[in-house]
Amino acid sequence: MKTEIDIELEMKKHSSFFLDSRKNDVDLIKKHSSEHDYKSIQKICHNIKGFSKPFGFPTLAELAIKLDAECSVKNDEKINQITNEMMDYICFYRS
């Protein structure tokens, strides 16, 4: 039987893996942004939106929703701003 400590350690491990994966996603978003590949960014946002809330990161899901909307209107300035916010958020929780 797992103890609360075992479960907490397991959740931290999963959260760490989740955040590492999202950091990779944001790196890809930056690449696609420089290429003005809005469709690829929106696909990544869709995945981030779906996975973030169950892992306990609703703010990240909200940022992905905002980023998706800005891709629809091709607002490069806002896309870069939100992408940086996402990276800051991820780095804060990874430390």
mmCIF file of the C-alpha atoms, coordinates in Angstrom:
data_MODEL
# 
_entry.id   MODEL 
# 
loop_
_atom_site.group_PDB 
_atom_site.id 
_atom_site.type_symbol 
_atom_site.label_atom_id 
_atom_site.label_alt_id 
_atom_site.label_comp_id 
_atom_site.label_asym_id 
_atom_site.label_entity_id 
_atom_site.label_seq_id 
_atom_site.pdbx_PDB_ins_code 
_atom_site.Cartn_x 
_atom_site.Cartn_y 
_atom_site.Cartn_z 
_atom_site.occupancy 
_atom_site.B_iso_or_equiv 
_atom_site.pdbx_formal_charge 
_atom_site.auth_seq_id 
_atom_site.auth_comp_id 
_atom_site.auth_asym_id 
_atom_site.auth_atom_id 
_atom_site.pdbx_PDB_model_num 
ATOM 1  C CA . MET A 1 1  ? 0.000  0.000  0.000   1.00 0.00 ? 1  MET A CA 1 
ATOM 2  C CA . LYS A 1 2  ? 1.336  3.404  -0.946  1.00 0.00 ? 2  LYS A CA 1 
ATOM 3  C CA . THR A 1 3  ? 1.687  6.049  1.718   1.00 0.00 ? 3  THR A CA 1 
ATOM 4  C CA . GLU A 1 4  ? 0.892  9.721  1.302   1.00 0.00 ? 4  GLU A CA 1 
ATOM 5  C CA . ILE A 1 5  ? 4.628  10.404 1.014   1.00 0.00 ? 5  ILE A CA 1 
ATOM 6  C CA . ASP A 1 6  ? 4.961  7.828  -1.781  1.00 0.00 ? 6  ASP A CA 1 
ATOM 7  C CA . ILE A 1 7  ? 2.042  9.368  -3.634  1.00 0.00 ? 7  ILE A CA 1 
ATOM 8  C CA . GLU A 1 8  ? 3.415  12.893 -3.167  1.00 0.00 ? 8  GLU A CA 1 
ATOM 9  C CA . LEU A 1 9  ? 6.830  11.856 -4.521  1.00 0.00 ? 9  LEU A CA 1 
ATOM 10 C CA . GLU A 1 10 ? 5.190  10.141 -7.474  1.00 0.00 ? 10 GLU A CA 1 
ATOM 11 C CA . MET A 1 11 ? 3.109  13.245 -8.243  1.00 0.00 ? 11 MET A CA 1 
ATOM 12 C CA . LYS A 1 12 ? 6.225  15.442 -8.088  1.00 0.00 ? 12 LYS A CA 1 
ATOM 13 C CA . LYS A 1 13 ? 7.950  13.106 -10.527 1.00 0.00 ? 13 LYS A CA 1 
ATOM 14 C CA . HIS A 1 14 ? 5.003  13.254 -12.927 1.00 0.00 ? 14 HIS A CA 1 
ATOM 15 C CA . SER A 1 15 ? 4.712  17.033 -12.556 1.00 0.00 ? 15 SER A CA 1 
ATOM 16 C CA . SER A 1 16 ? 8.408  17.426 -13.284 1.00 0.00 ? 16 SER A CA 1 
ATOM 17 C CA . PHE A 1 17 ? 8.095  15.301 -16.428 1.00 0.00 ? 17 PHE A CA 1 
ATOM 18 C CA . PHE A 1 18 ? 4.978  17.252 -17.433 1.00 0.00 ? 18 PHE A CA 1 
ATOM 19 C CA . LEU A 1 19 ? 6.728  20.612 -17.026 1.00 0.00 ? 19 LEU A CA 1 
ATOM 20 C CA . ASP A 1 20 ? 9.797  19.415 -18.928 1.00 0.00 ? 20 ASP A CA 1 
ATOM 21 C CA . SER A 1 21 ? 7.520  18.361 -21.776 1.00 0.00 ? 21 SER A CA 1 
ATOM 22 C CA . ARG A 1 22 ? 5.719  21.708 -21.743 1.00 0.00 ? 22 ARG A CA 1 
ATOM 23 C CA . LYS A 1 23 ? 9.070  23.528 -21.818 1.00 0.00 ? 23 LYS A CA 1 
ATOM 24 C CA . ASN A 1 24 ? 9.871  21.572 -24.975 1.00 0.00 ? 24 ASN A CA 1 
ATOM 25 C CA . ASP A 1 25 ? 6.466  22.603 -26.347 1.00 0.00 ? 25 ASP A CA 1 
ATOM 26 C CA . VAL A 1 26 ? 7.206  26.273 -25.679 1.00 0.00 ? 26 VAL A CA 1 
ATOM 27 C CA . ASP A 1 27 ? 10.575 25.918 -27.397 1.00 0.00 ? 27 ASP A CA 1 
ATOM 28 C CA . LEU A 1 28 ? 8.714  24.523 -30.422 1.00 0.00 ? 28 LEU A CA 1 
ATOM 29 C CA . ILE A 1 29 ? 6.192  27.366 -30.237 1.00 0.00 ? 29 ILE A CA 1 
ATOM 30 C CA . LYS A 1 30 ? 9.073  29.850 -30.400 1.00 0.00 ? 30 LYS A CA 1 
ATOM 31 C CA . LYS A 1 31 ? 10.465 28.076 -33.456 1.00 0.00 ? 31 LYS A CA 1 
ATOM 32 C CA . HIS A 1 32 ? 7.074  28.014 -35.190 1.00 0.00 ? 32 HIS A CA 1 
ATOM 33 C CA . SER A 1 33 ? 6.485  31.635 -34.235 1.00 0.00 ? 33 SER A CA 1 
ATOM 34 C CA . SER A 1 34 ? 9.680  32.715 -35.983 1.00 0.00 ? 34 SER A CA 1 
ATOM 35 C CA . GLU A 1 35 ? 8.385  30.903 -39.074 1.00 0.00 ? 35 GLU A CA 1 
ATOM 36 C CA . HIS A 1 36 ? 4.857  32.365 -38.699 1.00 0.00 ? 36 HIS A CA 1 
ATOM 37 C CA . ASP A 1 37 ? 3.507  28.796 -38.575 1.00 0.00 ? 37 ASP A CA 1 
ATOM 38 C CA . TYR A 1 38 ? 0.330  29.574 -36.661 1.00 0.00 ? 38 TYR A CA 1 
ATOM 39 C CA . LYS A 1 39 ? -1.359 26.214 -37.353 1.00 0.00 ? 39 LYS A CA 1 
ATOM 40 C CA . SER A 1 40 ? 1.486  24.305 -35.680 1.00 0.00 ? 40 SER A CA 1 
ATOM 41 C CA . ILE A 1 41 ? 1.354  26.627 -32.679 1.00 0.00 ? 41 ILE A CA 1 
ATOM 42 C CA . GLN A 1 42 ? -2.383 26.054 -32.397 1.00 0.00 ? 42 GLN A CA 1 
ATOM 43 C CA . LYS A 1 43 ? -1.894 22.266 -32.423 1.00 0.00 ? 43 LYS A CA 1 
ATOM 44 C CA . ILE A 1 44 ? 0.587  22.563 -29.564 1.00 0.00 ? 44 ILE A CA 1 
ATOM 45 C CA . CYS A 1 45 ? -1.793 24.884 -27.690 1.00 0.00 ? 45 CYS A CA 1 
ATOM 46 C CA . HIS A 1 46 ? -4.555 22.301 -28.053 1.00 0.00 ? 46 HIS A CA 1 
ATOM 47 C CA . ASN A 1 47 ? -2.383 19.682 -26.350 1.00 0.00 ? 47 ASN A CA 1 
ATOM 48 C CA . ILE A 1 48 ? -1.299 22.071 -23.598 1.00 0.00 ? 48 ILE A CA 1 
ATOM 49 C CA . LYS A 1 49 ? -4.928 23.033 -22.914 1.00 0.00 ? 49 LYS A CA 1 
ATOM 50 C CA . GLY A 1 50 ? -5.933 19.387 -22.625 1.00 0.00 ? 50 GLY A CA 1 
ATOM 51 C CA . PHE A 1 51 ? -3.142 18.258 -20.328 1.00 0.00 ? 51 PHE A CA 1 
ATOM 52 C CA . SER A 1 52 ? -2.584 21.259 -18.056 1.00 0.00 ? 52 SER A CA 1 
ATOM 53 C CA . LYS A 1 53 ? -5.683 21.252 -15.857 1.00 0.00 ? 53 LYS A CA 1 
ATOM 54 C CA . PRO A 1 54 ? -5.533 17.543 -14.936 1.00 0.00 ? 54 PRO A CA 1 
ATOM 55 C CA . PHE A 1 55 ? -1.903 17.998 -13.883 1.00 0.00 ? 55 PHE A CA 1 
ATOM 56 C CA . GLY A 1 56 ? -2.844 20.966 -11.702 1.00 0.00 ? 56 GLY A CA 1 
ATOM 57 C CA . PHE A 1 57 ? -1.700 23.830 -13.935 1.00 0.00 ? 57 PHE A CA 1 
ATOM 58 C CA . PRO A 1 58 ? -4.906 25.671 -14.924 1.00 0.00 ? 58 PRO A CA 1 
ATOM 59 C CA . THR A 1 59 ? -3.035 28.942 -15.519 1.00 0.00 ? 59 THR A CA 1 
ATOM 60 C CA . LEU A 1 60 ? -0.962 27.239 -18.203 1.00 0.00 ? 60 LEU A CA 1 
ATOM 61 C CA . ALA A 1 61 ? -4.185 26.053 -19.862 1.00 0.00 ? 61 ALA A CA 1 
ATOM 62 C CA . GLU A 1 62 ? -5.520 29.630 -19.791 1.00 0.00 ? 62 GLU A CA 1 
ATOM 63 C CA . LEU A 1 63 ? -2.330 30.927 -21.395 1.00 0.00 ? 63 LEU A CA 1 
ATOM 64 C CA . ALA A 1 64 ? -2.627 28.281 -24.121 1.00 0.00 ? 64 ALA A CA 1 
ATOM 65 C CA . ILE A 1 65 ? -6.210 29.412 -24.801 1.00 0.00 ? 65 ILE A CA 1 
ATOM 66 C CA . LYS A 1 66 ? -5.035 33.030 -25.118 1.00 0.00 ? 66 LYS A CA 1 
ATOM 67 C CA . LEU A 1 67 ? -2.145 32.027 -27.357 1.00 0.00 ? 67 LEU A CA 1 
ATOM 68 C CA . ASP A 1 68 ? -4.457 30.021 -29.597 1.00 0.00 ? 68 ASP A CA 1 
ATOM 69 C CA . ALA A 1 69 ? -6.727 33.048 -29.982 1.00 0.00 ? 69 ALA A CA 1 
ATOM 70 C CA . GLU A 1 70 ? -3.820 35.310 -30.902 1.00 0.00 ? 70 GLU A CA 1 
ATOM 71 C CA . CYS A 1 71 ? -2.688 32.799 -33.521 1.00 0.00 ? 71 CYS A CA 1 
ATOM 72 C CA . SER A 1 72 ? -6.118 33.040 -35.114 1.00 0.00 ? 72 SER A CA 1 
ATOM 73 C CA . VAL A 1 73 ? -5.551 36.756 -35.737 1.00 0.00 ? 73 VAL A CA 1 
ATOM 74 C CA . LYS A 1 74 ? -1.802 36.364 -36.347 1.00 0.00 ? 74 LYS A CA 1 
ATOM 75 C CA . ASN A 1 75 ? -0.826 38.880 -33.678 1.00 0.00 ? 75 ASN A CA 1 
ATOM 76 C CA . ASP A 1 76 ? 2.918  38.234 -33.493 1.00 0.00 ? 76 ASP A CA 1 
ATOM 77 C CA . GLU A 1 77 ? 3.537  40.703 -30.675 1.00 0.00 ? 77 GLU A CA 1 
ATOM 78 C CA . LYS A 1 78 ? 0.956  39.065 -28.388 1.00 0.00 ? 78 LYS A CA 1 
ATOM 79 C CA . ILE A 1 79 ? 2.086  35.588 -29.438 1.00 0.00 ? 79 ILE A CA 1 
ATOM 80 C CA . ASN A 1 80 ? 5.627  36.392 -28.302 1.00 0.00 ? 80 ASN A CA 1 
ATOM 81 C CA . GLN A 1 81 ? 4.383  37.982 -25.076 1.00 0.00 ? 81 GLN A CA 1 
ATOM 82 C CA . ILE A 1 82 ? 2.194  35.009 -24.132 1.00 0.00 ? 82 ILE A CA 1 
ATOM 83 C CA . THR A 1 83 ? 4.908  32.545 -25.124 1.00 0.00 ? 83 THR A CA 1 
ATOM 84 C CA . ASN A 1 84 ? 7.309  34.315 -22.753 1.00 0.00 ? 84 ASN A CA 1 
ATOM 85 C CA . GLU A 1 85 ? 4.675  34.240 -19.991 1.00 0.00 ? 85 GLU A CA 1 
ATOM 86 C CA . MET A 1 86 ? 4.277  30.507 -20.518 1.00 0.00 ? 86 MET A CA 1 
ATOM 87 C CA . MET A 1 87 ? 8.019  29.937 -20.265 1.00 0.00 ? 87 MET A CA 1 
ATOM 88 C CA . ASP A 1 88 ? 8.250  32.060 -17.110 1.00 0.00 ? 88 ASP A CA 1 
ATOM 89 C CA . TYR A 1 89 ? 5.377  30.118 -15.560 1.00 0.00 ? 89 TYR A CA 1 
ATOM 90 C CA . ILE A 1 90 ? 6.934  26.760 -16.423 1.00 0.00 ? 90 ILE A CA 1 
ATOM 91 C CA . CYS A 1 91 ? 10.382 27.772 -15.165 1.00 0.00 ? 91 CYS A CA 1 
ATOM 92 C CA . PHE A 1 92 ? 8.891  29.038 -11.906 1.00 0.00 ? 92 PHE A CA 1 
ATOM 93 C CA . TYR A 1 93 ? 7.253  25.663 -11.175 1.00 0.00 ? 93 TYR A CA 1 
ATOM 94 C CA . ARG A 1 94 ? 10.203 23.605 -12.431 1.00 0.00 ? 94 ARG A CA 1 
ATOM 95 C CA . SER A 1 95 ? 12.540 25.141 -9.840  1.00 0.00 ? 95 SER A CA 1 
# 
